[in-house]
């Protein structure tokens, strides 16, 4: 079955960096776009970025431009979110997402907390 599993979250100081990973299985990873979302309590889940199957970044939220980048390694069935210059407002649960054969799949999320 299709699974996406996020990892790499944690506590980081403002200005710091983290790299999140999302390991995918159960489908032909190289054929599908992957997205990162984030959510804070009381707010809707927000799209952060999407990367196509070919590795083109087609969306990037304005709030993270110049600080976050996404990439994928099709040999490892993994997509990454590199987060630099982190701010307190980046604190959220970060989710990996894909749309395969008519269904949307979400990971369990990984918590990122930016605090001094």
Beta strands, then each sheet from edge to edge (+ up, - down):
strand 1: 3-7
strand 2: 10-12
strand 3: 18-25
strand 4: 34-39
strand 5: 46-51
strand 6: 57-60
strand 7: 68-73
strand 8: 78-83
strand 9: 92-100
strand 10: 103-106
strand 11: 110-114
sheet 1: 1+ 3- 8+ 7-
sheet 2: 2+ 11+ 9- 4+ 5- 6+
sheet 3: 2+ 11+ 9- 10+
end
